[in-house]
Amino acid sequence: MTKINGKTQLLGVIGYPVEHSRSPAMHNAAIAQLHRNFVYLPFPIAPADLTTGLEGLAALGVVGFSVTIPHKQTIIPLLQEITPIAQQIGAVNTVWRVDQAWHGTNTDAAGFIAPLQALDWDWSGVAPVVLGNGGACRAVVAGCAELGCREIHVVGRDAERVARFHASWQTTALGERLQVYTWDALPRLIPETRLLINTTPIGMEPHTEDSPVPVELLATLSPGAIAYDLIYTPRPSRFLQLAQSQGVLTIDGTEMLVQQGAIALTRWLGEPAPVEAMRQALLKSL
């Protein structure tokens, strides 16, 4: 842990609630390894206090901060500038200070694809099936497009919501690749995909026995397919336990959390983040 003194600079995470965040453990371990005089703190800011909260962070000289639920969308109008990827996703998770103004980006898509990029796959031949159509799904869709996937299939439980999700991408270049379905299409889609991704909260603590897909459908995944769950508590989720029992490769949300955080910390500190130190700190905290 950094020895705090009068020259210590502030980083942090805003959300409400925020006490569950694993980011302080992860970022402070990296800061300690780099011997930088920074500290990363949780800042609980209620939705009604977001504007005042940002003014307070500026007054305190905070260098940058992460953004978690429920502020990822509502913070956008309060920022002077956001990057194209944040505009495309419609959410910000990383903010920094430039010339007395806040700027933002989204590192979730890059964090999501990092473990996939380590695989020697031709992603143009892969059509991922993405479960859910919320905010996390938007980052996953952008990430799949960055990988070069020819088609992206998004599956939601509510036909109207998934139709609105589809419409929100139609003014982008990605709109041509995106197809949407309701849950009853899963028996047809799952056997045809090599990458099945859960972006829903189904299976997260305390509902650890739940899975978004039953084992009989997971059994239809092709050999060599990947099941990817953004959930990292519990680890592995029930979804991934069932997928492992079918012999497919599984990836959980820990690596996405580490990689998106490393990208943010690199931006704030101006030097490469020690990814392994962040990974070990996160795993220890879990």
C-alpha positions as CSV (number, residue, x, y, z in Angstrom):
1,M,0.0,0.0,0.0
2,T,1.2,3.5,-0.8
3,K,2.5,5.5,2.2
4,I,0.1,8.5,2.0
5,N,1.5,11.9,2.5
6,G,0.9,15.5,1.5
7,K,2.0,14.8,-2.1
8,T,-0.2,11.7,-2.6
9,Q,-2.4,12.0,-5.7
10,L,-5.9,10.6,-5.8
11,L,-7.6,8.1,-8.1
12,G,-10.8,6.2,-7.4
13,V,-14.1,4.6,-8.4
14,I,-17.5,6.2,-8.2
15,G,-20.7,4.2,-7.9
16,Y,-23.7,3.6,-5.6
17,P,-23.2,1.4,-3.8
18,V,-19.4,1.0,-4.2
19,E,-18.2,-0.9,-1.2
20,H,-18.4,-4.2,-3.1
21,S,-15.8,-3.0,-5.7
22,R,-12.7,-5.0,-6.2
23,S,-11.0,-2.2,-8.0
24,P,-9.2,-0.6,-5.0
25,A,-7.4,-3.8,-4.2
26,M,-6.4,-4.3,-7.8
27,H,-5.3,-0.7,-8.5
28,N,-3.5,-0.1,-5.2
29,A,-1.4,-3.3,-5.7
30,A,-0.3,-2.0,-9.1
31,I,0.5,1.5,-7.7
32,A,2.6,-0.1,-5.0
33,Q,4.6,-2.2,-7.5
34,L,5.2,0.9,-9.6
35,H,6.3,2.9,-6.6
36,R,4.0,5.8,-7.6
37,N,2.7,8.3,-5.0
38,F,-1.0,7.6,-5.8
39,V,-3.9,6.0,-3.9
40,Y,-7.1,4.6,-5.4
41,L,-10.2,5.1,-3.2
42,P,-13.9,4.2,-3.4
43,F,-16.2,7.2,-3.6
44,P,-19.9,6.4,-3.0
45,I,-22.0,9.0,-4.9
46,A,-25.8,8.7,-4.9
47,P,-27.4,9.3,-8.3
48,A,-29.0,12.6,-7.2
49,D,-25.5,13.9,-6.1
50,L,-23.6,13.0,-9.3
51,T,-23.1,16.6,-10.5
52,T,-22.1,17.8,-7.1
53,G,-19.9,14.7,-6.7
54,L,-17.9,15.5,-9.8
55,E,-17.4,19.1,-8.7
56,G,-16.1,17.7,-5.4
57,L,-13.7,15.3,-7.1
58,A,-12.4,18.2,-9.2
59,A,-12.0,20.4,-6.1
60,L,-10.0,17.6,-4.4
61,G,-7.7,17.4,-7.4
62,V,-8.6,13.8,-8.3
63,V,-6.5,12.8,-11.3
64,G,-9.0,10.2,-12.6
65,F,-11.6,7.7,-11.6
66,S,-13.5,4.6,-12.7
67,V,-17.3,4.6,-13.1
68,T,-19.6,1.8,-12.1
69,I,-23.3,1.3,-11.7
70,P,-25.5,3.4,-11.8
71,H,-23.4,6.2,-13.3
72,K,-22.0,4.8,-16.6
73,Q,-24.7,6.4,-18.7
74,T,-25.8,9.4,-16.6
75,I,-22.3,10.8,-16.3
76,I,-21.9,11.3,-20.1
77,P,-23.7,14.8,-20.3
78,L,-21.4,16.0,-17.4
79,L,-18.2,15.3,-19.4
80,Q,-16.6,17.7,-21.8
81,E,-15.6,15.0,-24.2
82,I,-15.9,11.2,-24.6
83,T,-14.1,8.9,-27.0
84,P,-15.8,7.3,-30.1
85,I,-15.8,3.9,-28.4
86,A,-17.7,5.4,-25.4
87,Q,-20.1,7.0,-27.8
88,Q,-20.7,3.8,-29.6
89,I,-21.3,1.8,-26.4
90,G,-23.3,4.6,-24.8
91,A,-21.5,4.3,-21.5
92,V,-18.3,5.6,-19.8
93,N,-16.3,3.6,-17.2
94,T,-13.0,5.7,-17.1
95,V,-12.6,9.4,-16.6
96,W,-9.6,11.7,-16.4
97,R,-8.9,15.4,-16.0
98,V,-7.7,17.6,-19.0
99,D,-7.4,21.4,-18.7
100,Q,-9.9,21.7,-15.8
101,A,-12.5,19.5,-17.5
102,W,-13.4,15.8,-17.3
103,H,-13.0,13.5,-20.3
104,G,-14.2,9.9,-20.5
105,T,-13.8,6.6,-22.4
106,N,-15.0,3.0,-22.1
107,T,-12.3,0.3,-21.5
108,D,-14.8,-2.6,-21.1
109,A,-14.8,-3.7,-24.7
110,A,-11.0,-3.9,-24.8
111,G,-11.0,-5.7,-21.5
112,F,-13.6,-8.2,-22.7
113,I,-11.6,-9.1,-25.9
114,A,-8.2,-9.3,-24.3
115,P,-8.4,-13.1,-23.4
116,L,-9.9,-13.8,-26.7
117,Q,-7.2,-12.0,-28.6
118,A,-4.7,-14.4,-26.9
119,L,-6.2,-17.3,-28.9
120,D,-5.0,-18.1,-32.4
121,W,-8.5,-17.9,-34.0
122,D,-9.8,-16.5,-37.2
123,W,-12.6,-14.4,-35.7
124,S,-14.1,-13.5,-39.0
125,G,-15.5,-17.0,-39.1
126,V,-17.1,-16.8,-35.7
127,A,-20.7,-15.6,-35.0
128,P,-20.9,-15.1,-31.2
129,V,-24.2,-15.6,-29.4
130,V,-24.6,-13.0,-26.6
131,L,-27.1,-13.5,-23.8
132,G,-28.7,-10.3,-22.6
133,N,-29.2,-6.9,-24.0
134,G,-28.3,-4.5,-21.3
135,G,-25.3,-2.1,-20.8
136,A,-22.7,-4.9,-20.5
137,C,-23.9,-6.4,-23.7
138,R,-23.2,-3.1,-25.6
139,A,-19.5,-3.4,-24.6
140,V,-19.4,-7.0,-25.7
141,V,-21.0,-6.3,-29.0
142,A,-18.4,-3.5,-29.7
143,G,-15.6,-5.9,-28.6
144,C,-16.9,-8.6,-30.9
145,A,-16.9,-6.1,-33.8
146,E,-13.3,-5.1,-32.9
147,L,-12.3,-8.8,-33.1
148,G,-13.7,-8.9,-36.6
149,C,-16.7,-11.2,-36.1
150,R,-18.7,-11.4,-39.3
151,E,-22.1,-11.6,-37.4
152,I,-23.1,-11.0,-33.8
153,H,-26.3,-12.6,-32.4
154,V,-27.9,-10.9,-29.4
155,V,-30.6,-12.8,-27.5
156,G,-33.0,-11.2,-25.0
157,R,-36.0,-12.3,-23.1
158,D,-38.2,-9.2,-24.0
159,A,-38.9,-8.8,-27.7
160,E,-39.5,-5.0,-27.5
161,R,-36.3,-4.4,-25.5
162,V,-34.2,-6.4,-27.9
163,A,-35.8,-4.6,-30.8
164,R,-34.8,-1.3,-29.3
165,F,-31.3,-2.6,-28.7
166,H,-31.1,-3.5,-32.4
167,A,-32.4,-0.1,-33.5
168,S,-29.8,1.7,-31.4
169,W,-27.0,0.3,-33.5
170,Q,-28.5,0.9,-37.0
171,T,-26.8,4.3,-37.5
172,T,-23.4,2.7,-36.9
173,A,-21.2,0.5,-39.2
174,L,-21.8,-2.3,-36.8
175,G,-25.5,-2.4,-37.5
176,E,-25.1,-4.6,-40.5
177,R,-23.5,-7.4,-38.5
178,L,-26.0,-7.4,-35.6
179,Q,-28.9,-9.7,-35.4
180,V,-31.3,-10.0,-32.5
181,Y,-33.5,-12.8,-31.2
182,T,-35.7,-13.8,-28.3
183,W,-34.8,-16.6,-25.9
184,D,-36.7,-19.3,-27.8
185,A,-34.1,-19.1,-30.6
186,L,-31.4,-20.5,-28.4
187,P,-31.9,-24.2,-29.3
188,R,-31.1,-23.2,-32.9
189,L,-28.3,-20.7,-32.2
190,I,-26.2,-22.5,-29.6
191,P,-25.2,-25.5,-31.7
192,E,-24.1,-23.1,-34.5
193,T,-21.8,-20.9,-32.4
194,R,-18.2,-21.2,-31.3
195,L,-18.5,-18.4,-28.7
196,L,-21.4,-18.2,-26.2
197,I,-21.3,-15.1,-23.9
198,N,-23.4,-14.4,-20.8
199,T,-23.8,-10.7,-20.1
200,T,-26.8,-11.1,-17.8
201,P,-26.6,-11.2,-13.9
202,I,-28.1,-14.7,-13.8
203,G,-25.9,-16.8,-11.5
204,M,-24.4,-13.9,-9.6
205,E,-24.3,-14.1,-5.8
206,P,-26.5,-14.8,-4.0
207,H,-28.3,-16.8,-6.7
208,T,-25.3,-19.0,-7.4
209,E,-27.3,-22.1,-8.5
210,D,-28.9,-20.3,-11.4
211,S,-27.7,-20.5,-15.0
212,P,-29.0,-18.6,-18.0
213,V,-28.7,-21.7,-20.1
214,P,-29.7,-25.2,-19.0
215,V,-27.2,-28.1,-19.3
216,E,-29.1,-29.8,-22.0
217,L,-28.6,-26.8,-24.3
218,L,-25.0,-26.3,-23.3
219,A,-24.5,-30.0,-24.3
220,T,-25.2,-28.9,-27.9
221,L,-22.2,-26.6,-28.1
222,S,-19.7,-27.7,-30.7
223,P,-16.4,-29.2,-29.6
224,G,-13.8,-26.5,-29.1
225,A,-16.4,-23.8,-28.4
226,I,-15.9,-21.1,-25.7
227,A,-18.4,-20.3,-22.9
228,Y,-17.6,-16.8,-21.5
229,D,-19.4,-15.4,-18.5
230,L,-18.9,-11.8,-17.4
231,I,-19.7,-12.8,-13.8
232,Y,-16.7,-13.4,-11.5
233,T,-18.5,-14.0,-8.2
234,P,-18.9,-16.9,-7.8
235,R,-15.9,-18.2,-9.7
236,P,-16.8,-20.3,-11.6
237,S,-20.4,-19.5,-12.1
238,R,-23.0,-22.2,-12.5
239,F,-23.1,-21.4,-16.2
240,L,-19.4,-22.1,-16.5
241,Q,-19.5,-25.2,-14.3
242,L,-22.1,-26.7,-16.6
243,A,-20.1,-25.7,-19.7
244,Q,-17.0,-27.2,-18.2
245,S,-18.9,-30.5,-17.7
246,Q,-19.4,-30.5,-21.5
247,G,-15.7,-30.1,-22.2
248,V,-15.7,-26.6,-23.7
249,L,-13.2,-23.9,-22.9
250,T,-14.5,-21.4,-20.3
251,I,-13.5,-17.8,-19.5
252,D,-14.9,-15.8,-16.5
253,G,-15.1,-12.1,-15.9
254,T,-11.9,-11.7,-13.8
255,E,-9.7,-11.2,-16.8
256,M,-12.0,-8.6,-18.3
257,L,-12.0,-6.7,-15.0
258,V,-8.2,-6.9,-14.8
259,Q,-7.6,-5.8,-18.4
260,Q,-10.1,-2.9,-18.5
261,G,-8.6,-1.7,-15.2
262,A,-5.0,-2.0,-16.6
263,I,-5.9,0.2,-19.6
264,A,-7.4,2.8,-17.3
265,L,-4.4,2.9,-14.9
266,T,-2.1,3.2,-17.9
267,R,-3.9,6.2,-19.0
268,W,-3.9,7.8,-15.6
269,L,-0.3,7.1,-14.7
270,G,1.3,7.5,-18.2
271,E,3.1,4.1,-18.0
272,P,2.2,0.5,-18.5
273,A,0.2,-1.0,-15.7
274,P,1.6,-4.2,-14.1
275,V,-1.1,-6.6,-15.2
276,E,0.1,-9.6,-13.3
277,A,0.1,-7.7,-10.0
278,M,-3.4,-6.5,-10.7
279,R,-4.5,-10.1,-11.5
280,Q,-3.1,-11.6,-8.4
281,A,-4.5,-8.9,-6.1
282,L,-8.0,-9.4,-7.7
283,L,-7.8,-13.2,-7.3
284,K,-6.7,-12.7,-3.7
285,S,-9.6,-10.4,-3.0
286,L,-12.0,-13.0,-4.3
